[in-house]
Every structure is written in structure tokens, then in C-alpha cells.
Amino acid sequence: MFNGPAILYGSSISYFTGKMENYFRVRNIPYKRIVAPYPAFEKQMKQKVGIHQMPAVVLPDGRWMTDTTKMIEWFESKLDKPSIIPNDPVQAYISYLIEDWADEWWWRPAMHYRWYYKEGANFASDRLATELLGSMPAPHFLKKKFLTRRQRNGYTVGDGVSKENIDAIENNVKTLFKNLENIFSKRTFILGDIPSLADIGLSGPFFRHFALDPVPFKIIGSEAPSILSWLNSLWNTKLPSQEYNYLDNIPEDLEPFLKEIGKTYLPYLCANVDAVSKNQSFFEFQSDDMHFLKARYSQYRVWCLKELQDKYHQIPEDRKEETRKLLTKYGCWEPLWRYQDLPMDTAQEERLPFWADRKMIGVNE
């Protein structure tokens, strides 16, 4: 397919760079990861794809790409079968749903564990100061301090994390660990013995965050060690060349995920839609004891909700009712369609993965 490896620009501790690396390895796509010095790279990426975010991919023909979801979708459209997207339309939709949840909901808790605790912030700021800011003429300790303050102001305290809700956020993460341990103690991947898009999506918060940063890594090691086995298998498994089958249906042990998506994640997307409609930079959101007083709005996440709606429309007619019943069972159907006239810019994100209009969260610009 390619006359040489793709270039993957991204840090060794980047959430979405790790996701893309796992995808490349599973799909046996040759690549070379490079860390480019700042601020020159930031300027270059904005010129090439409209925004700066990790990772960027440069194809052998020189085209630049961004947004892991749309990059993966593009590669899958070009590669021979079999695919990481299940042939079964219902399984495929659930995989899209889990990937989106992994990308957009678990970002904040992952950043919390990295930057709230001293050992996490010291580890991450040291690595990023060396990788990204190594050429800048400033003392290393000042670079670390700058990075820690920047990330906290943008993605933790600046995105609704407070002393009042930390326990609830961390309990949410520990429940995720417990539910994944229940799955991976029985089988290798989310839908069977071969990775799917759901595994690739969940590798984002885990591969270079929860299973790397000091505090959550200790929790995983003591309470959910099968997660480490899953990550190791994902990193070392390549899709077979012949057709294969995932499990015959949606496994019952995915029920906690789907219930949470229906109860928490999709309502969160709806609250964000409401905030964007009202031109509010921050909004309040509560799900049980998890209460965010100042969650940061995201125009990009309005588009994410539209993508989930569009993916449903693409399901073959003879499988839509089955999918609707499943989504209704777990509380996902109503919030998925609560807002249909979405407050989006004209043609927003239509040029992805080769040009982006919005970042996931518009901070630190």
C-alpha cells in the first residue's frame, strides 16, 4: 500500500499517539515515531492540518493527517480485509461507541492522575520537557514547572476537576479497571481473540497513561493485572490475513460499559451541546456523585455526537431495530437523539483526516 513507512509525530507518553501506534502495529502498517522540537513543530503542524495536537501522521506521499478516529477510518478504507471493525453491524456500532467513549470521556481522568499527583507530574513533566522543549534555552526545572501548570490549567482543574469531585472521578476509574479485569481474565480482547476498534480505542487512556503513570499503574498492578496482559497482547498481535470471527453477539460483560455510556457519557455530550448552543465556555454536569461545576465546552464533541448519530444511520435497515433495542436497553438511545439540530459550524470537520477545524478542547492556544 505504501512506498515506505508513515511518519508518526508524537511523544512517548501521548494518549492518542499510543492509540495510533497500537493501531499501526495491529494492522501491520510500517511507521516511524518521531518527536519533533517545539515551538517549530507546532507552527508546522498548524500550517499542514489547521491545528496542533498529538499525533500527526505524514504519509509517504507527503500528505499530513490528524485525528486518530478519522485516520483509522481512512486507513481501514484503503487496507485489504479483514478489518478491526467487525463485519456484524451491531458489533461495529458498539465498537464505534466504545472508541468514542474511550477518546472523549477517559481523557480527563487520565490527565488527572498524571498531573494531580506529585509523582505523576514529576514523571510526565520531566519526559515532556526533555522530548518537546529540549532545544528551548531555559532551565529544565522551569520547563517542568511550566508544563505542569499548563496541563493542570487546561485539562484538569481547568476542565472541572476539583477537590470536591476527585474521589468520585477516581472511583469511576477504579470501576473501569474492575470491569476490564472481569473481561480480560476470561478472554484476550474486548470481542474475542482478535483486537477490534474497541481495543484500539481503549488503548488511548491505558497504554500511555493509566498503565504508565505511577499512581494508576500501581492500582492496576494490584487490582486489575489482566489489563497489563491485554496491553501486552494488543502491542504484539497482528490481524491475521484470513477472515476471522469475533464473538457471536455483544458479550454480557460489556453491560457495565454500555450502561455507563447511556447514564453518563452520552448525557455529558448532551450537556456540552447545550453549553455550545448557549455560547457558554463552561457548564455544569452531574451523574450520581460525579459532579463537575466547570466542565469546559467542546465544539469538537458536538461533532462526536453527530458522528455517532451518522454511524447509526449507516447501519443496514434490517439491523437497525436490533441495534435500537440494544441501545434502549442500556439507556443509550434517548441521549443519543436528545439533540438532533446540533450547533455545528458549516462543514465542520468534513475535511478530516487531512484538515481539522477544531481541537478536542480549545485550550492553551
Secondary structure, DSSP 4 states (H G I P E B T S, - for coil): --SSPEEEE--TT-HHHHHHHHHHHHTT--EEEE-PPTTHHHHHHHHHHSS--S-EEE-TTS-EE--HHHHHHHHHHHSPSP-SS-SSHHHHHHHHHHHHHHHHTTHHHHHHHHHHSHHHHHHHHHHHHHHTSTTSSS-HHHHHHHHHHHHIIIIIGGGT--TTTHHHHHHHHHHHHHHHHHHHTT-SBTTBSS--HHHHHHHHHIIIIITTSHHHHHHHHHH-THHHHHHHHHHH----SS-----SS--GGGHHHHHHIIIIIHHHHHHHHHHHHTT-SEEEEEETTEEEEEEEP-HHHHHHHHHHHHHHHTS-HHHHHHHHHHHHHTT-HHHHHS--S----TTTTTTTTT--S--SS----
